[in-house]
Amino acid sequence: MKFLQRLGRSLMLPVAVLPVAAIFSGVGYWITTATGNPNNVVGAFLGAAGGALLNNMPLLFALGVAIGMAKKSDGTSALSGLASWLVVTTLLSPETMALLRGIEEEAVPAAFGKVENVFVGIICGLIGAWSYDKFKDTKLPDALAFFSGKRSVAIVSAAISVVAALILMFVWPIVFAGLVAFGELMLGMGPIGTGLFGFFNRLLIPLGLHHALNSVFWFDVAGINDLPNYLSGEGTKGTTGQYMTGFFPIMMFGLPGAALAMYTTAKTNQRKLAAALLLSGAISSILVGVTEPLEFAFMFLAPVLYVVHALFTGISMAVMQLLPIRAGFGFSAGFIDLLLGSQSPMAENPWMVVPIGLFWFVVYFLVFRWMILRFDLKTPGRDDAWEGGEGGAEGSEIRKDFLATAAAFIPALGGQRNILEVENCATRLRMELEDPSAVDEAALKRAGAAGVMKPGGKSVQVIYGLNVQFVKDAMEAIMSGEAEAPADAAVAEPARSAAVVGGATGSSSADASSPSGSTGRVLRLRRPLEGRVVPLSEVPDPTFSGEVMGPGAAVEPEGDEVDVVAPAAGRVSHIFDTGHAVALTLESGADVLIHVGLDTVEMKGHGFRPLVAVGDEVLEGQPLLRVDLAAVRAAGHPTITPVVVLNDPSARIEM
């Protein structure tokens, strides 16, 4: 599942360009059809602009997968994916196959004319990503030194692709012929066969194999020729179009309903970004019937939803064949084709697509929304590592002070070679070190660390504060060579407890060790969860029980699915990207951290859903997070929830 989710995120880059391409192509097709002039300059121009991307979608996927699936990728992985694509598609092209077999090109099996598909594009992207990860640091003998490192990646990718092409040379025709035979078998099954066609048409889209089935039902492979007969008006009224009609309610209404469900269930701090992808995808699906931007947005991130979508498509296809409704398309099942196709002599009650489509809109919305929430599916805006989410600072400019802190931390941890792995939770770096005894705790504290923990083995934790994510990103950037430490790194010390998000410091900017205005005040707060209040000293984690992060109290919560509410009025200053911790700047100026459970960062967001966004003003008792405590317990994590004052070590909390 993790592999599929990574693959799904890697496809967001090429998918993002498809909606506008689809609209260009659809409008161009509408202009040429409406004017009856296939040489209309405007229509041809727009059609060519959109086709430049839509017709090369498999290539875009090869590049997107190569970039997204590689670790610490740069342009080299994309070049590697491109090299793989060129090798595979050229070796399997009809021209090459005719030459290799010594036959005329017309005699080459039809399968090789369909080799430039999404399935092959994804394979080539995976080859490119794997080659980059494995060989980007390869050192060759001096005589071949020019080809060392990243220069070797595309070469290796091309060599692997030759082997992949040889395998596909024998496998691909068998798969293609099998799908054609399967389609022909379904022809005599009436509406059930039509429903199976719709079901498998959607299931095969991720692999690009749906063209084989389409050729059976839409063209003249088995004598049906549904699509050309509908467009020419030479078919049989009441029959022609039956293998296209059922797609209209799904593409024009069902998938937009799914998009709305994904938007309403997205995390608050990612909703705007999710809306950009989902809205553009919905528009292209409604207008021109290009569904890939929406389908690829969730088919890998939440495969079970895609199976449901395929099932709904099959049901729609079967039901529409039974009803006195016929509609067809020349481009795809969108509004433009529905409008144009309604003028065909083969059309029958095409207007009924709208009320039936509205029914499917409601079905998709309710079913998708229920499944997303019930099973915590990582659709766009809910996956913390989702491309475009606010889950990290990757790709953004790293502040100089965090680079300075990172530059001081790395040698204090025994140097770059001693650091095997770096992760972070809400307040601390979690690392695996080759030699934990090499850690210089005094140097870490001088650089801004609040404390150091050694749980055992090679594990070391450095307690820092809410800005820890930015320190981790800076450390990775320095160790990978993507960034350099500032010249004055030794004296730069950012306030580790200030609530910083995206480079903006919260209203309480004093350092946690010596806050401005420390008075030993008592903070009377509402319990953020229902349950028993216990002293912080009873929390089975020395970072909290030892008040390393600051004073406070804790709640041993009750119930299963509960809301974490604001203990007092204030402003949301930080939400950790996995949703297990939230910080508020109260009206009194106190920075308060609510950390739900212990080690819950390891749940990667499962069971946690933020209900507010950074910068929101909240009232006492307003829900901040929704937490599935049953899932936390099932994962083996304590549910005890510390509530800590970050910027006043002399404060005391009463709940």
C-alpha positions in Angstrom: 0.0 0.0 0.0 2.8 2.4 0.8 4.3 1.8 -2.6 1.0 2.5 -4.3 0.6 5.7 -2.3 4.1 6.9 -3.3 3.2 6.0 -6.9 0.0 8.0 -6.7 1.7 11.0 -5.3 4.4 10.8 -8.1 1.6 11.0 -10.7 0.3 14.3 -9.4 2.9 16.3 -11.3 1.9 15.1 -14.8 -1.8 14.8 -13.9 -1.8 18.5 -13.0 -1.3 19.6 -16.7 -4.1 17.4 -18.1 -7.2 19.4 -17.3 -6.3 22.4 -19.4 -5.1 20.1 -22.2 -8.4 18.3 -22.1 -10.4 21.5 -22.3 -8.3 22.7 -25.2 -8.9 19.5 -27.1 -12.6 19.3 -26.2 -13.3 22.9 -27.3 -11.2 22.4 -30.5 -13.2 19.3 -31.3 -16.5 21.1 -30.6 -15.6 24.0 -33.0 -14.6 21.7 -35.8 -17.7 19.5 -35.4 -20.1 22.4 -34.9 -18.8 24.3 -38.0 -18.7 21.1 -40.1 -15.2 22.1 -41.1 -12.4 19.7 -40.0 -9.9 22.3 -41.2 -11.2 25.2 -39.1 -8.1 27.0 -38.0 -9.2 27.8 -34.4 -10.5 24.3 -33.8 -7.4 22.7 -35.3 -5.1 25.0 -33.3 -6.8 24.3 -29.9 -7.1 20.6 -30.7 -3.4 20.4 -31.5 -2.5 22.3 -28.3 -4.4 19.9 -26.1 -3.4 16.8 -28.1 0.3 17.7 -27.6 -0.2 16.7 -23.9 -3.1 14.2 -24.0 -1.5 12.2 -26.8 1.8 12.0 -24.9 0.3 11.3 -21.5 2.2 8.0 -21.1 5.5 9.8 -21.6 4.4 12.4 -19.0 3.7 9.6 -16.6 7.1 8.0 -17.3 8.8 11.3 -16.3 6.5 11.9 -13.3 7.1 8.5 -11.9 10.9 8.7 -12.4 10.9 12.0 -10.5 8.4 11.1 -7.8 9.6 7.6 -7.0 13.3 8.4 -6.7 14.8 9.4 -3.4 16.2 12.9 -3.3 15.4 13.2 -7.0 16.8 15.8 -9.4 16.5 16.1 -13.2 18.8 13.1 -13.6 16.0 10.7 -12.6 13.7 12.3 -15.2 16.4 11.9 -17.9 16.7 8.3 -16.9 13.0 7.7 -17.2 13.0 9.4 -20.6 15.9 7.1 -21.8 13.9 4.1 -20.6 10.8 5.2 -22.4 12.6 5.9 -25.7 14.3 2.5 -25.7 11.3 0.5 -24.8 8.8 2.2 -27.1 11.3 2.2 -30.0 12.1 -1.4 -29.7 8.5 -2.4 -29.5 7.2 -0.1 -32.2 5.6 -1.6 -35.3 8.5 -0.4 -37.5 11.1 -2.1 -35.4 9.0 -5.3 -35.0 8.5 -5.5 -38.8 12.2 -5.2 -39.3 13.1 -7.8 -36.6 10.5 -10.3 -38.0 11.2 -9.6 -41.7 7.6 -8.8 -42.4 5.5 -5.9 -43.7 4.5 -3.4 -41.1 0.9 -4.0 -41.8 1.4 -7.6 -40.7 2.7 -6.7 -37.3 0.3 -7.7 -34.5 -2.0 -4.9 -33.5 -0.7 -5.0 -29.9 2.5 -3.3 -30.9 0.5 -0.3 -32.2 -0.8 0.2 -28.7 2.6 0.0 -26.9 2.7 3.7 -26.0 0.4 3.4 -23.0 0.3 4.3 -19.3 1.3 0.9 -18.2 4.6 1.0 -20.2 5.1 4.7 -19.1 4.9 3.7 -15.4 7.3 0.8 -15.9 9.8 3.1 -17.6 9.4 5.6 -14.8 10.1 2.9 -12.2 13.2 1.8 -14.1 14.4 5.4 -14.2 13.8 5.9 -10.5 15.5 2.7 -9.4 18.5 3.3 -11.7 18.9 6.8 -10.1 18.7 5.5 -6.5 21.1 2.7 -7.1 23.7 4.3 -9.4 23.8 8.0 -8.8 26.8 7.6 -6.5 28.6 5.0 -8.5 32.4 5.5 -8.8 34.0 3.9 -11.9 37.7 3.3 -12.6 39.7 6.4 -13.6 39.6 5.4 -17.3 35.8 5.7 -17.2 35.6 8.4 -14.6 33.6 10.7 -16.9 30.7 8.3 -16.6 30.8 8.0 -12.8 27.9 9.2 -10.6 24.8 10.7 -12.1 26.2 10.3 -15.7 25.9 6.6 -15.3 22.2 6.6 -14.4 20.7 7.0 -17.9 23.1 4.5 -19.3 22.1 1.8 -16.8 18.4 2.7 -17.3 18.8 2.2 -21.1 20.5 -1.2 -20.5 17.7 -2.4 -18.2 15.1 -1.1 -20.6 16.5 -3.4 -23.3 15.8 -6.4 -21.1 12.3 -5.0 -20.2 11.6 -4.6 -24.0 12.6 -8.2 -24.7 10.2 -9.5 -22.0 7.4 -7.3 -23.2 8.0 -8.4 -26.8 6.6 -11.8 -25.9 4.3 -10.9 -23.0 2.5 -7.8 -24.4 0.9 -9.5 -27.5 -0.5 -12.3 -25.3 -2.0 -9.8 -22.8 -3.5 -7.7 -25.6 -5.0 -10.7 -27.5 -6.4 -12.1 -24.2 -8.2 -8.9 -23.5 -9.7 -8.7 -27.0 -10.9 -12.3 -26.6 -12.4 -11.5 -23.2 -14.3 -8.6 -24.8 -15.6 -10.8 -27.6 -16.8 -13.3 -24.9 -18.8 -10.6 -23.2 -20.7 -9.6 -26.3 -23.3 -12.3 -26.0 -24.1 -11.5 -22.4 -26.4 -8.6 -23.0 -26.5 -5.8 -20.3 -24.4 -8.0 -18.0 -21.7 -8.0 -20.6 -22.0 -4.3 -21.1 -21.7 -3.8 -17.3 -18.6 -6.0 -17.3 -17.2 -3.9 -20.1 -17.7 -0.7 -18.1 -16.2 -2.3 -15.0 -13.0 -3.6 -16.7 -12.7 -0.5 -18.8 -12.1 1.5 -15.6 -10.0 -1.2 -13.9 -7.6 -1.3 -16.9 -7.1 2.4 -17.2 -4.1 2.4 -14.7 -2.4 -0.1 -16.9 -3.4 1.5 -20.2 -4.9 -1.8 -21.3 -8.5 -0.5 -21.7 -7.8 0.2 -25.4 -7.9 -3.5 -26.2 -11.4 -3.8 -24.7 -12.6 -0.5 -26.3 -11.6 -1.8 -29.7 -14.0 -4.7 -29.4 -17.0 -2.7 -28.3 -16.5 0.7 -30.1 -14.8 -0.3 -33.3 -15.0 -3.0 -36.0 -12.9 -5.8 -34.3 -16.0 -7.9 -33.7 -18.4 -6.2 -36.1 -20.0 -3.8 -33.6 -18.4 -0.5 -34.6 -20.6 1.4 -32.0 -18.7 4.7 -32.1 -18.3 5.3 -35.9 -21.9 4.0 -36.5 -23.3 6.5 -34.0 -21.3 9.4 -35.4 -22.3 8.6 -39.0 -26.0 7.9 -38.1 -25.8 4.5 -40.0 -26.4 2.2 -37.1 -29.6 0.7 -35.6 -31.7 3.1 -33.5 -32.2 1.9 -30.0 -29.1 -0.3 -30.2 -26.2 1.8 -31.5 -24.6 3.8 -28.7 -25.4 1.3 -26.0 -21.7 0.8 -25.3 -21.1 4.5 -24.7 -24.3 5.8 -23.0 -23.5 4.6 -19.5 -20.3 6.6 -19.3 -22.0 10.0 -19.5 -23.6 9.9 -16.0 -20.3 8.8 -14.4 -18.0 11.2 -16.1 -20.3 14.3 -16.1 -21.8 13.7 -12.6 -20.4 10.8 -10.6 -16.7 11.7 -10.6 -17.4 15.4 -9.8 -19.4 14.0 -6.8 -16.4 12.0 -5.8 -14.3 15.2 -6.1 -16.6 17.1 -3.8 -16.4 14.2 -1.3 -12.6 14.3 -1.4 -12.6 18.1 -0.9 -15.0 18.1 2.1 -12.9 15.4 3.8 -9.5 17.0 3.1 -7.6 18.4 6.1 -8.3 22.0 6.7 -4.7 23.1 6.1 -4.6 21.3 2.8 -8.1 22.0 1.5 -7.1 24.9 -0.8 -4.5 22.9 -2.5 -6.8 19.9 -2.8 -9.4 22.2 -4.3 -7.1 23.3 -7.1 -6.5 19.8 -8.3 -10.0 18.5 -7.7 -11.8 21.4 -9.3 -9.8 21.5 -12.4 -10.2 17.7 -12.7 -13.9 18.0 -12.3 -14.2 20.7 -14.9 -12.4 18.5 -17.5 -14.5 15.5 -16.6 -17.8 17.4 -16.9 -17.0 19.4 -20.1 -15.0 17.0 -22.2 -15.1 13.6 -20.4 -11.3 13.5 -19.6 -11.3 11.7 -16.3 -7.6 10.9 -15.7 -6.9 14.0 -13.6 -9.5 12.9 -11.1 -9.0 9.1 -11.3 -5.2 9.3 -11.0 -5.7 11.6 -8.0 -7.1 8.6 -5.9 -6.6 5.3 -7.8 -3.2 4.7 -6.2 -3.7 6.7 -3.0 -6.9 4.8 -2.2 -7.3 1.8 -4.5 -10.5 0.6 -2.8 -12.2 3.7 -3.9 -11.1 3.1 -7.5 -12.6 -0.4 -7.4 -15.9 1.1 -6.2 -15.7 3.6 -9.0 -15.2 0.8 -11.5 -18.2 -1.1 -10.0 -20.4 2.0 -10.3 -19.4 2.5 -13.9 -20.3 -1.1 -14.7 -23.7 -0.7 -13.0 -24.3 2.5 -15.0 -23.4 0.9 -18.3 -25.8 -2.0 -17.6 -28.7 0.1 -16.5 -28.4 2.6 -19.3 -28.5 -0.2 -21.9 -31.8 -1.4 -20.4 -33.4 2.1 -20.5 -34.6 3.8 -23.7 -31.6 6.2 -23.7 -28.8 6.3 -26.2 -26.0 8.8 -26.4 -22.6 8.6 -28.0 -19.4 10.5 -28.4 -16.5 11.2 -30.7 -14.1 12.4 -28.1 -15.3 11.3 -24.7 -18.5 11.3 -22.5 -18.6 14.9 -21.5 -21.1 17.8 -21.9 -19.7 18.9 -25.2 -20.1 15.5 -26.8 -23.6 15.0 -25.2 -24.7 18.3 -26.8 -23.2 17.5 -30.2 -24.2 13.8 -30.1 -27.9 14.7 -29.4 -28.2 15.7 -33.0 -27.4 12.3 -34.3 -30.2 10.2 -35.7 -29.1 7.4 -33.3 -29.7 9.6 -30.2 -32.6 8.5 -28.0 -33.7 10.6 -25.0 -30.2 12.0 -24.3 -31.7 14.6 -22.0 -32.4 11.8 -19.4 -28.6 11.6 -18.8 -29.0 14.7 -16.6 -31.5 13.4 -14.0 -29.8 10.0 -13.9 -26.4 11.8 -13.6 -27.6 13.8 -10.6 -28.6 10.5 -8.9 -25.0 9.2 -9.5 -23.6 12.5 -8.2 -25.3 12.0 -4.8 -24.3 8.3 -4.7 -20.7 9.0 -5.4 -20.6 11.9 -2.9 -22.2 9.9 -0.1 -20.3 6.6 -0.7 -16.9 8.2 -1.2 -17.3 10.5 1.8 -18.4 7.7 4.1 -15.5 5.4 3.0 -12.9 8.1 3.2 -13.9 8.9 6.8 -14.7 5.4 7.9 -11.4 3.9 6.7 -9.2 7.0 6.9 -8.3 6.8 3.2 -5.4 9.0 2.1 -7.1 10.9 -0.7 -5.8 14.3 -1.9 -5.5 16.6 1.1 -5.5 13.8 3.7 -2.1 12.3 2.9 0.6 14.1 4.8 3.2 13.3 2.2 0.9 14.3 -0.6 2.5 16.4 -3.3 1.4 20.0 -2.7 0.4 19.4 0.9 1.7 21.5 3.8 3.5 18.6 5.2 7.0 19.9 5.0 9.4 22.5 3.7 10.6 20.3 0.9 11.4 22.4 -2.1 11.0 25.7 -0.3 13.7 28.1 0.8 15.1 27.1 4.2 15.7 30.0 6.6 19.3 30.9 7.4 18.8 30.4 11.2 17.6 26.8 10.8 20.5 26.1 8.5 22.8 27.5 11.2 21.2 25.3 13.8 21.5 22.3 11.5 25.1 23.0 10.8 25.8 23.1 14.5 23.8 19.9 15.2 25.5 17.7 12.5 29.0 17.8 14.0 27.6 17.6 17.5 25.9 14.3 16.5 29.2 12.8 15.4 29.3 14.1 11.8 27.3 13.3 8.7 28.7 9.8 8.4 27.5 9.0 11.9 23.9 9.9 11.1 22.0 7.0 9.5 18.5 8.2 9.6 16.7 11.4 10.6 13.0 11.8 11.4 11.1 14.1 13.6 7.9 14.3 15.8 6.2 17.4 17.1 9.1 18.6 19.2 12.2 16.3 18.8 14.5 14.9 16.2 14.4 11.1 16.1 17.6 9.6 14.7 19.5 6.4 14.2 23.2 7.0 14.7 26.1 4.6 13.9 27.7 5.5 17.2 25.5 7.2 19.8 28.5 7.7 22.2 29.9 10.2 19.7 27.1 12.7 20.6 28.2 15.9 22.2 25.2 16.9 24.4 26.8 20.2 25.5 27.3 21.3 21.9 23.7 20.4 21.0 22.4 22.4 23.9 24.5 25.4 23.0 23.0 25.2 19.5 19.5 25.3 20.9 18.5 21.8 21.9 16.5 21.5 25.1 17.7 18.0 25.9 19.0 14.7 24.6 17.5 11.2 25.1 19.1 7.8 24.3 16.2 5.2 24.3 18.7 2.4 23.6 20.5 0.8 20.7 21.4 3.3 18.0 18.4 5.6 18.7 19.0 9.2 19.8 16.4 11.9 20.3 17.2 15.6 20.4 14.4 17.7 22.0 14.2 21.0 20.2 10.7 22.5 20.0 7.9 23.2 17.5 10.4 24.3 14.8 12.1 20.9 14.8 10.7 20.0 11.3 12.5 22.9 9.8 15.7 21.9 11.5 15.4 18.4 10.2 14.8 19.7 6.6 17.8 21.9 7.0 20.0 19.0 8.2 18.9 16.9 5.2 19.5 19.8 2.8 23.1 20.3 4.1 23.9 16.5 4.2 22.6 16.1 0.6 24.6 19.1 -0.7 21.4 21.0 -1.6 22.2 23.8 0.8 25.3 25.3 2.6 25.5 26.4 6.2 25.8 30.2 6.6 29.2 31.6 7.4 28.0 32.8 10.9 26.5 29.5 11.8 28.2 29.3 15.1 26.3 32.4 16.5 22.9 31.9 14.9 20.4 30.4 17.4 16.7 30.6 16.5 14.1 30.5 19.3 13.4 26.8 19.5 10.0 27.1 21.2 8.5 29.8 19.1 5.6 28.7 17.0 7.0 28.9 13.5 5.2 27.8 10.4 6.5 28.5 6.9 9.0 30.9 8.3 6.6 33.1 10.2 7.2 33.5 14.0 4.3 33.4 16.4 3.5 36.2 18.7 5.5 34.8 21.6 9.1 35.1 20.4 11.0 34.8 23.6 13.3 31.9 24.1 11.9 29.0 26.1 14.8 29.1 28.5 14.3 32.7 29.5 10.9 33.9 28.4 9.9 37.5 28.6 7.5 38.1 31.5 8.0 34.8 33.4 5.9 35.4 36.6 5.1 31.9 37.9 1.5 32.5 36.9 -1.2 29.9 37.1 -3.0 29.0 33.8 -6.5 27.7 34.4 -7.4 25.7 31.3 -10.2 23.6 30.2 -9.3 19.9 29.7 -8.7 19.4 25.9 -10.2 15.8 26.2 -12.6 14.2 28.6 -10.7 12.1 31.1 -8.6 12.0 34.3 -6.1 14.8 34.9 -2.7 13.6 36.1 0.6 15.4 36.9 3.1 15.7 34.1 5.4 13.6 36.2 3.2 10.5 35.6 3.7 10.7 31.8 5.9 7.7 30.8 8.2 9.9 28.7 11.2 11.7 30.3 10.9 14.6 27.9 7.5 15.5 29.3 7.8 14.1 32.9 11.1 15.9 33.3 9.6 19.1 32.0 12.3 19.4 29.4 9.8 21.2 27.1 8.1 23.1 29.9 5.7 22.7 32.8 2.2 21.4 32.4 -0.3 18.6 33.2 -1.7 15.6 31.3 -5.0 14.0 30.6 -5.7 10.2 30.5 -8.5 10.4 28.0 -11.7 8.3 27.8 -13.7 7.1 24.8 -12.8 6.0 21.3 -13.4 8.7 18.7 -13.2 12.1 20.4 -12.5 15.8 19.7 -9.5 17.6 21.1 -10.8 21.1 22.0 -9.1 24.4 22.7 -8.3 24.7 26.5 -8.6 28.5 26.2 -9.2 31.2 23.6 -6.2 31.9 21.3 -4.7 31.4 17.9 -3.5 28.2 16.3 0.2 28.6 15.9 1.3 25.2 14.7 -0.3 21.9 13.6 2.1 19.0 13.1 1.6 17.4 9.7 0.6 14.0 11.1 -2.1 15.8 13.1 -1.1 14.3 16.5 -0.1 17.6 18.1 -1.3 21.2 18.0 0.1 24.4 19.6 -1.9 27.5 20.5 -0.8 31.0 21.5 -3.4 31.9 24.1 -4.7 35.4 24.7 -2.5 35.6 27.8 0.6 35.1 25.5 1.3 31.6 26.7 2.4 29.1 24.0 0.6 25.8 24.9 1.3 22.4 23.2 -1.2 19.6 23.2 0.4 16.3 22.3 -2.1 13.5 21.9 -0.6 10.2 23.0 3.0 9.2 23.1 5.0 8.2 20.0 1.9 8.8 18.0 4.0 10.4 15.2 4.7 6.8 14.2 1.0 6.5 13.1 1.8 8.8 10.2 -1.5 10.6 10.6 -3.7 7.5 10.8 -6.5 8.2 13.2 -5.9 12.0 13.4 -7.8 14.7 11.5 -7.1 18.4 12.0 -10.3 20.5 12.2 -8.6 23.9 12.1 -5.7 25.6 10.2 -2.6 27.5 11.3 -3.5 31.1 12.0 -7.2 30.4 12.9 -8.6 32.2 16.0 -10.3 29.7 18.2 -12.6 29.9 21.3 -12.4 27.9 24.4 -14.0 24.5 23.8 -13.7 24.7 20.0 -12.7 21.4 18.4 -9.1 21.4 17.1 -8.5 17.7 16.2 -10.6 14.6 15.8 -8.8 11.5 17.2 -9.5 7.8 16.9 -8.2 6.8 20.3 -9.2 3.2 19.6 -6.7 3.2 16.7 -4.0 4.7 18.9 -4.5 1.9 21.5 -4.6 -0.7 18.7 -1.3 0.6 17.5 0.2 0.0 21.0 0.7 3.7 21.9 -0.3 5.3 25.3 -3.2 7.7 24.9 -2.1 10.0 27.8 -2.0 13.5 26.5 0.5 16.1 27.8 -0.5 19.8 27.8 2.7 21.8 28.1 3.5 25.5 28.4 6.4 26.2 26.1 7.5 29.7 26.9 7.2 30.1 30.7 9.2 27.5 32.8 7.7 29.0 36.0 4.1 28.6 34.9 1.6 26.2 36.5 -1.4 24.6 34.8 -4.7 23.9 36.5 -7.5 22.1 34.7 
